[in-house]
């Protein structure tokens, strides 16, 4: 089969780099790279590759002479690499797939230029597999950048000199990062927790609901949507290694659970810490936390009351509000209506979070 990979976007685009589409010899299609804008043209490119043609990098967009027939409706330009998946690539891709299924981090670099275009170098559990076929220096420099990109969960394009040096743009390499799913820890087994957990799972989070009150966790509405843990939330969070991509939500409405959990969440390294409750509840909570030694700077890290102001009242509406705020937080956006904002709707740049 042939694979088309979105390797770079210039301006606005519907999908981020790393999006892929597969086409087999019978013309069956799986996946998408632009949501339909250029897929028809890519089927023809895939057929040419499957017939024995070389890999090719194609550009589509409003400035392209093909814009009239396959131009991007959203106004951006995309670079798409089309290649035939060969037997030589199987061991590398199998190792990456196995690592992903185990929940571990991995990254794949694909060479886009020159006679070795389509060659792959993978990073699996810090072990290098395969190679880009254009010299040890390129493999060394690409592997080093892959580690950094994987740590940040970033997929994007990197450029190197003819000899593989980091200075230059003669050789392009696409790096796809497959970071472990971000975590979300929800403190308290309440209806709002179940609603958030369901939607967060759809967004790619690995969700844990923790509560010391075992009877509260018995309902399948929690275990069907998340991992459930019976423990003191503060102690549980102190034992977790969380990072910038992770989130902690404090929902229990019980100060003896909420407050130790909030303090532990701030120590955990989680990028987003939010707490549910009314404005009055937040004022009282902040006063108690301040009395326990938290600084004003630490308190300002807690989004409380958490969520965007959309008039949410039901658990499902509140889940949309809270998760929308988390998305805006991680993307650096304001959360204001698109009709009242300016600038690109989608993330702009060659890097995208995995």
C-alpha positions in Angstrom: 0.0 0.0 0.0 0.9 3.6 -0.3 1.0 6.1 2.6 0.5 9.9 2.3 1.8 11.9 5.2 1.1 15.5 6.0 4.6 16.7 6.8 4.3 20.5 6.9 1.6 23.2 6.9 2.0 26.8 5.9 -0.8 29.1 7.1 -4.0 27.6 8.2 -4.8 23.9 7.7 -7.5 21.5 9.0 -5.1 18.9 10.3 -1.7 19.0 12.0 1.5 17.5 10.6 1.6 13.7 11.1 -1.9 13.1 9.7 -1.8 10.1 7.3 -3.9 8.4 4.6 -3.4 4.9 3.3 -4.3 3.7 -0.2 -4.0 0.0 -1.3 -3.8 -1.4 -4.8 -7.6 -1.9 -5.0 -8.1 1.8 -4.3 -9.4 1.4 -0.8 -8.7 4.5 1.4 -8.2 4.8 5.1 -7.5 8.0 6.9 -7.2 11.6 5.7 -4.6 14.4 5.6 -6.8 17.4 4.9 -10.4 16.3 5.5 -11.1 16.0 1.7 -9.5 19.0 0.1 -6.7 17.1 -1.8 -7.4 13.4 -1.2 -8.6 12.9 -4.7 -5.3 14.1 -6.2 -3.4 12.0 -3.6 -5.1 8.8 -4.8 -3.6 9.4 -8.2 -0.1 10.0 -6.6 -0.5 6.9 -4.6 -1.4 4.9 -7.7 1.8 6.1 -9.4 3.9 5.1 -6.4 2.3 1.7 -6.2 3.0 1.2 -9.9 6.7 1.6 -9.2 7.2 5.3 -9.2 9.5 7.0 -6.7 8.4 8.7 -3.5 7.4 12.2 -4.0 6.7 15.4 -1.9 3.7 17.3 -3.2 2.5 20.8 -2.3 -1.1 21.9 -2.4 -2.6 25.3 -1.6 -4.1 28.5 -2.8 -0.8 29.5 -4.4 -0.5 26.3 -6.3 -1.5 26.1 -10.0 -3.8 23.2 -9.0 -5.7 25.3 -6.6 -8.7 25.5 -8.9 -9.2 21.7 -8.7 -7.7 20.6 -5.4 -7.0 23.9 -3.6 -7.4 24.1 0.2 -10.7 25.6 1.1 -9.2 26.9 4.4 -6.6 28.9 2.5 -3.4 27.3 3.7 -0.7 25.3 2.0 0.3 21.7 2.8 3.3 19.6 2.0 2.5 15.9 1.7 4.9 13.0 1.2 3.6 10.0 -0.7 5.5 6.7 -0.7 5.0 3.0 -1.0 5.3 1.1 2.3 8.1 -1.4 1.6 8.9 -4.7 3.4 12.2 -3.0 4.6 10.1 -0.6 6.7 8.1 -3.3 8.4 10.5 -4.2 11.3 10.9 -0.5 12.2 7.2 0.2 12.1 6.3 -3.0 13.9 8.6 -2.0 16.8 7.0 1.4 17.0 3.5 -0.1 16.9 4.4 -2.6 19.7 5.7 0.3 21.8 2.6 2.3 21.2 0.3 -0.6 22.2 2.4 -0.9 25.4 1.8 2.8 26.1 5.5 3.7 25.7 7.0 6.6 23.8 8.4 6.3 20.3 9.3 8.5 17.3 9.9 7.8 13.6 12.0 10.0 11.3 11.4 9.7 7.5 13.8 11.1 5.0 12.0 13.2 2.3 14.8 14.1 -0.1 17.5 12.3 -2.2 17.9 8.8 -3.5 17.2 7.3 0.0 13.8 9.2 0.4 11.4 7.0 2.4 14.2 5.6 4.7 13.2 5.5 8.3 15.0 5.9 11.7 13.0 5.0 14.8 13.5 5.8 18.5 11.9 3.1 20.6 12.5 3.0 24.3 15.7 5.1 23.6 17.0 2.5 21.2 17.7 3.5 17.6 16.3 1.2 14.8 16.8 1.5 11.1 18.5 4.5 9.5 18.0 7.3 7.1 20.6 6.0 4.7 22.3 9.3 4.2 25.3 9.0 6.6 26.0 8.6 10.3 26.0 12.3 11.0 22.4 12.7 9.8 21.3 9.7 11.9 23.1 11.1 14.9 21.6 14.6 14.6 18.1 13.4 13.7 18.1 11.0 16.7 19.1 13.9 19.0 16.3 16.1 17.8 13.8 13.2 17.9 14.5 12.8 21.6 13.8 16.5 22.3 10.7 16.4 20.1 9.4 13.3 21.8 9.9 14.8 25.3 7.6 17.6 24.2 5.2 15.4 22.3 5.9 17.4 19.0 5.6 16.2 15.4 7.2 18.3 12.6 9.8 18.9 9.9 13.5 19.3 10.4 16.1 20.4 7.9 19.8 19.5 7.6 22.8 20.2 5.4 24.0 17.9 2.6 26.3 16.2 5.0 23.7 15.8 7.7 24.8 18.8 9.8 22.2 20.7 11.7 23.0 23.9 9.8 21.4 23.9 6.3 18.2 23.0 4.5 19.2 20.7 1.7 17.8 17.6 3.4 14.3 17.5 5.0 13.3 14.9 7.6 9.8 14.5 9.0 9.7 13.4 12.6 6.5 11.8 14.0 6.3 11.7 17.8 4.1 9.2 19.5 4.2 10.4 23.1 2.3 8.5 25.8 -1.3 9.8 26.2 -1.5 12.8 28.5 -3.0 11.9 31.9 -5.9 13.4 33.7 -6.5 12.8 37.4 -9.9 13.7 38.7 -10.3 13.9 42.4 -13.8 12.8 43.6 -16.3 10.4 42.2 -19.3 12.6 41.4 -21.5 13.0 38.3 -19.3 15.8 36.9 -16.3 13.5 37.1 -18.0 10.8 35.0 -19.0 13.4 32.4 -15.5 14.9 32.1 -13.9 11.4 32.0 -16.1 10.3 29.0 -15.2 13.3 26.9 -11.6 13.5 28.0 -11.1 9.9 26.8 -12.3 11.0 23.4 -9.7 13.8 23.5 -6.9 11.2 24.1 -6.5 11.5 27.8 -5.8 8.5 30.1 -8.2 9.3 32.9 -8.0 8.3 36.5 -10.7 9.0 39.1 -9.4 8.8 42.7 -11.5 8.9 45.9 -11.0 7.4 49.3 -14.7 6.7 49.5 -15.0 3.2 47.9 -18.8 3.2 47.7 -18.7 6.3 45.6 -16.6 4.6 43.0 -18.7 1.4 42.6 -20.9 2.8 39.9 -19.9 1.6 36.4 -20.4 5.2 35.1 -16.9 5.8 36.6 -15.1 2.5 35.8 -16.5 2.4 32.2 -15.0 5.8 31.5 -11.8 5.8 33.5 -9.4 3.9 35.8 -10.7 4.1 39.3 -8.4 4.2 42.4 -9.4 4.0 46.0 -6.8 6.2 47.8 -6.4 9.5 49.6 -6.1 11.8 46.6 -3.2 13.8 48.1 -1.1 10.7 48.7 -2.0 9.3 45.3 -0.9 12.5 43.5 2.4 12.7 45.5 3.3 9.3 44.0 2.6 10.3 40.4 5.0 11.7 37.8 3.0 14.3 35.9 4.1 16.8 33.3 3.0 19.8 31.3 0.6 17.9 29.1 -1.2 16.4 32.1 -4.1 17.8 34.1 -5.5 17.5 37.6 -9.2 18.3 38.4 -10.3 18.6 42.0 -14.0 17.8 42.2 -14.7 16.1 45.5 -16.4 19.1 47.3 -14.9 17.7 50.5 -12.1 20.0 52.0 -10.3 17.1 53.7 -9.9 15.6 50.2 -9.8 18.7 48.0 -7.2 20.7 49.9 -4.4 18.0 50.2 -5.1 17.1 46.6 -4.7 20.7 45.4 -1.4 21.1 47.3 -0.2 17.8 45.9 -1.3 18.7 42.4 0.7 21.9 42.5 3.7 19.8 43.5 3.1 17.2 40.8 4.3 19.1 37.8 0.9 18.9 36.1 0.5 21.7 33.5 -3.2 22.4 34.3 -4.7 22.3 37.8 -8.4 23.1 38.1 -11.0 23.0 40.9 -14.8 22.9 40.6 -17.1 25.0 42.8 -18.8 28.4 43.2 -16.9 31.7 43.4 -17.7 31.7 47.1 -16.3 28.2 47.5 -13.1 29.3 45.8 -12.6 32.3 48.0 -13.0 30.1 51.1 -10.8 27.4 49.7 -8.1 29.9 48.8 -8.1 31.3 52.3 -7.6 27.9 53.8 -4.9 27.0 51.4 -3.1 30.3 52.1 -3.3 29.5 55.8 -1.5 26.2 55.0 1.4 28.0 53.4 0.5 28.3 49.7 1.7 31.6 48.1 -0.4 33.8 46.0 1.6 32.7 43.0 0.8 29.1 43.7 -2.9 29.9 44.1 -3.0 31.7 40.8 -1.9 28.5 39.1 -5.2 26.9 40.1 -8.0 27.5 37.6 -10.9 27.9 40.0 -13.8 27.9 39.3 -12.5 25.9 36.4 -14.1 26.0 32.9 -15.1 28.6 30.3 -18.1 30.9 30.9 -20.6 29.3 28.5 -23.5 29.1 30.9 -23.0 25.4 31.7 -25.3 23.8 34.2 -25.5 20.1 33.6 -22.6 17.7 34.1 -22.3 17.2 30.4 -22.3 21.0 29.7 -19.8 21.5 32.5 -17.5 18.8 31.0 -17.5 20.8 27.7 -16.7 24.0 29.6 -13.8 22.5 31.6 -12.3 20.6 28.7 -12.5 23.6 26.5 -10.6 25.6 29.0 -7.9 22.9 29.2 -7.6 22.9 25.4 -7.3 26.7 25.3 -4.7 26.5 28.1 -2.5 24.1 26.3 -2.8 25.8 22.9 -2.2 29.3 24.4 -5.6 30.6 23.2 -8.0 32.9 24.9 -11.2 30.8 24.5 -13.1 33.8 23.0 -15.5 33.3 20.1 -13.8 32.7 16.7 -16.1 35.3 15.2 -14.6 37.9 17.5 -11.0 36.9 17.2 -8.4 37.4 14.4 -5.5 35.3 13.1 -5.3 31.7 12.2 -8.0 29.3 13.4 -5.6 26.3 13.5 -2.2 26.1 14.9 0.4 27.6 12.6 4.0 26.3 12.3 5.8 23.2 11.4 5.5 21.6 14.8 2.3 20.1 16.2 1.7 18.2 19.5 1.4 14.5 19.1 
